[in-house]
Amino acid sequence: MIRKTLLSTLIVGTALVLSQCNKDDSSENTTTADVTFNVVMTDGENQVYDGETVSLQNGYDLKISLFRMFLSGIEIKNSAGNWVMLKDVVIVDPGSTQITDRQFTANVNVGNYTALRYGLGLDATMNNSDPSTFNQNHPLSTYQAMYWTMLKYRFAKFEGLANVTGQLGSSSDILVAFHPGTDDLYRTDEVLINNNVQAGQSNTISLELDLNALFAGTNAFDFSTESSTHSMPSDIALAAKFMDKLKVSLSVE
């Protein structure tokens, strides 16, 4: 009887120790915090909003009426070198006056993060989705008005008016409409960051979209001949140019 009682005591004690160890292991590094990503549009110096006019370095004034785009496959690298998926896909309006239109939030473990990577547009799998299968709040739903049957998804919608500097608002204004799409136009990027996510703190990562980097600079747009693309065979090269320059126009601040 003594031996049996002792054995039972040992089993119970061991179980308690193992249980406590498991609790300690499972609770290690599991404190999380929200990180808010803020995507803003600038002229290289100042923030710009939809409806405003920007004097670009390519010799044109540009009035933006709409700019929406997909970001997808958004991941962040932790200090151990592992990539952590944050969002499959989001849709943002970098020039919206409504802050919720240009932000998204993800919950991650606290700690230091060293890199961010994302896609501009949609990979082939997402691009072949059926928009009618998503609820209206989903980025890929029909409700978002980013799907066009002839093209599939438009990776971005940039619309506005342009004219040579000082002439905007006249009868010679140029309608600007960039609607890039198709699987081949999907672009990805990876940037270094140094972000220490802390519990109970305001953790923000800002992505700045520089309109001068997008439309001016190297291989600048000439709106007199390069003002519109719907990613048809006749203008797919212009859509590719837009996506290539969109990639270099984004930076983490």
C-alpha positions in Angstrom: 0.0 0.0 0.0 2.9 2.4 0.8 4.6 1.5 -2.4 1.4 2.1 -4.4 0.7 5.4 -2.7 4.3 6.6 -3.4 4.1 5.6 -7.0 0.8 7.5 -7.4 2.4 10.6 -5.8 5.4 10.4 -8.1 3.1 10.1 -11.2 1.0 13.1 -10.1 4.0 15.2 -9.3 5.7 14.4 -12.6 2.4 15.3 -14.4 2.3 18.6 -12.6 5.9 19.4 -13.5 5.3 18.5 -17.2 2.1 20.5 -17.2 3.9 23.5 -15.8 6.7 23.1 -18.4 4.2 23.0 -21.2 2.5 26.1 -20.0 5.8 27.9 -19.8 6.8 26.8 -23.3 3.4 27.7 -24.8 3.4 31.2 -23.3 6.9 32.0 -24.4 7.0 34.9 -27.0 3.3 34.9 -27.5 2.6 38.5 -26.5 1.2 40.3 -29.5 0.5 43.8 -30.6 -1.1 45.5 -33.6 0.9 47.1 -36.3 -0.8 49.7 -38.5 0.4 50.2 -42.1 -0.3 53.6 -43.4 0.0 54.1 -47.2 0.3 57.8 -48.2 0.7 59.6 -51.5 3.2 62.5 -51.8 4.8 64.7 -54.4 8.2 63.7 -52.9 7.9 66.2 -50.1 4.3 66.8 -49.0 1.3 64.5 -48.6 -1.2 64.7 -51.5 -4.9 63.8 -51.5 -7.4 62.9 -54.2 -8.8 66.0 -55.8 -5.6 68.0 -55.4 -3.3 69.2 -58.2 0.3 68.3 -58.3 3.0 70.0 -60.4 5.2 67.1 -61.5 8.8 67.2 -62.6 7.9 65.9 -66.1 6.5 69.2 -67.1 2.8 68.5 -66.3 0.3 69.4 -63.8 -1.8 66.4 -62.6 -5.2 66.5 -60.8 -5.9 63.1 -59.2 -9.5 62.0 -59.0 -9.0 58.3 -58.1 -6.2 56.0 -57.1 -6.9 52.6 -55.7 -4.5 49.6 -55.7 -4.0 46.1 -54.4 -1.2 45.0 -52.1 -1.0 41.3 -51.6 1.2 38.6 -50.0 2.2 41.0 -47.3 4.9 39.5 -45.0 7.3 40.7 -42.4 10.6 39.2 -41.3 11.3 38.7 -37.6 14.7 38.8 -35.9 15.0 35.0 -36.2 14.9 35.4 -40.0 11.4 33.9 -40.4 8.7 35.5 -42.6 5.4 36.0 -41.0 2.3 36.4 -43.2 0.3 39.5 -42.3 -2.3 39.9 -45.1 -3.2 37.9 -48.2 -4.6 40.9 -49.9 -5.7 44.5 -49.1 -7.0 47.4 -51.2 -5.8 50.9 -50.4 -6.5 54.4 -51.6 -3.3 56.3 -50.8 -4.8 59.7 -51.5 -8.1 59.3 -49.6 -8.9 61.9 -47.0 -10.5 59.0 -45.0 -7.6 57.5 -43.1 -9.3 54.1 -42.9 -9.1 53.9 -46.7 -5.3 54.1 -46.8 -4.6 51.9 -43.7 -4.6 48.3 -42.7 -3.7 46.6 -39.4 -2.1 43.3 -38.6 -1.5 41.6 -35.3 2.1 40.1 -34.7 4.3 38.9 -31.9 6.2 41.7 -30.2 9.8 42.0 -31.1 12.1 43.4 -33.8 11.3 43.1 -37.5 13.9 43.6 -40.2 12.2 43.4 -43.6 8.9 43.8 -45.4 7.8 42.2 -48.6 4.6 42.5 -50.6 3.1 42.2 -54.1 1.7 45.0 -56.2 -1.4 43.6 -57.8 -2.5 40.0 -57.6 -0.7 36.7 -58.2 -2.1 34.4 -60.8 -4.2 32.4 -58.2 -5.9 35.5 -56.8 -6.3 37.1 -60.2 -8.3 34.0 -61.4 -10.7 34.3 -58.5 -14.4 34.8 -59.0 -15.4 38.1 -57.4 -19.0 37.0 -56.9 -17.8 34.4 -54.3 -16.6 37.0 -51.8 -18.6 39.1 -49.4 -18.8 42.8 -50.2 -16.2 43.9 -47.7 -13.5 41.6 -49.1 -10.9 43.3 -51.3 -11.6 40.8 -54.2 -15.4 41.2 -54.2 -17.5 42.6 -57.0 -18.4 45.4 -54.7 -14.9 46.9 -54.9 -15.3 47.6 -58.7 -11.8 46.4 -59.5 -12.9 43.5 -61.7 -13.4 43.7 -65.4 -14.6 40.6 -67.3 -12.4 41.3 -70.3 -9.3 41.7 -68.1 -10.0 40.0 -64.8 -8.8 42.2 -61.9 -7.4 45.7 -62.4 -4.3 45.8 -60.1 -4.7 49.6 -59.8 -7.0 52.3 -60.9 -5.4 55.7 -61.4 -7.5 58.4 -62.9 -7.3 62.2 -63.3 -6.6 65.1 -65.6 -3.3 66.4 -66.8 -1.9 69.3 -68.9 1.4 71.0 -69.4 2.4 73.1 -66.3 0.1 76.1 -65.9 -2.5 75.0 -68.5 -4.6 72.6 -66.4 -8.3 73.5 -66.4 -8.4 74.4 -70.1 -10.1 72.6 -73.1 -6.8 70.9 -73.8 -6.8 68.9 -70.6 -5.8 65.2 -71.1 -7.8 62.4 -69.5 -5.5 60.1 -67.5 -6.6 56.5 -66.9 -4.2 53.8 -66.0 -5.8 50.4 -65.4 -3.0 47.8 -65.3 -3.9 44.1 -65.0 -3.1 40.6 -66.3 -0.9 38.0 -64.6 2.3 39.2 -66.2 2.0 42.6 -64.6 2.2 41.3 -61.0 5.2 42.8 -59.3 6.8 42.1 -55.9 9.2 44.0 -53.7 11.2 43.5 -50.5 12.5 46.4 -48.4 14.6 46.6 -45.2 13.0 48.0 -42.1 14.0 48.3 -38.5 10.8 48.1 -36.5 10.5 47.2 -32.9 6.9 46.1 -32.2 6.1 46.7 -28.5 3.0 45.8 -26.5 0.9 48.8 -25.4 2.6 51.1 -27.9 1.5 52.7 -31.2 3.3 50.6 -33.8 3.1 52.2 -37.3 4.9 51.5 -40.6 4.4 54.1 -43.3 4.7 53.4 -47.0 5.1 56.5 -49.1 4.1 56.6 -52.7 6.0 59.4 -54.5 4.0 60.7 -57.6 7.2 62.2 -59.0 8.9 58.8 -58.8 5.9 57.3 -60.5 5.4 59.7 -63.4 8.6 61.7 -63.6 12.3 60.8 -63.2 13.8 58.0 -65.2 11.6 56.9 -68.1 9.1 59.7 -67.3 5.6 59.6 -68.7 4.7 62.0 -71.5 0.9 62.4 -71.0 0.5 63.7 -74.5 1.2 60.2 -75.8 1.1 58.1 -72.6 -2.1 58.9 -70.8 -4.3 55.8 -70.8 -4.0 52.0 -70.7 -6.6 49.3 -70.1 -4.0 46.5 -70.4 -5.2 45.6 -73.9 -2.6 44.1 -76.3 -2.3 47.5 -78.0 -1.3 49.3 -74.8 0.0 46.5 -72.5 3.6 48.0 -72.7 2.3 51.2 -71.1 0.6 49.2 -68.3 3.8 47.4 -67.7 5.7 50.7 -67.5 3.1 51.9 -64.9 3.6 48.8 -62.7 7.4 49.0 -63.0 7.5 52.6 -61.9 4.8 52.0 -59.3 7.2 49.5 -57.7 10.1 52.0 -57.4 7.8 54.8 -56.3 7.0 53.0 -53.0 9.3 53.3 -50.0 9.1 52.7 -46.3 9.4 55.8 -44.2 
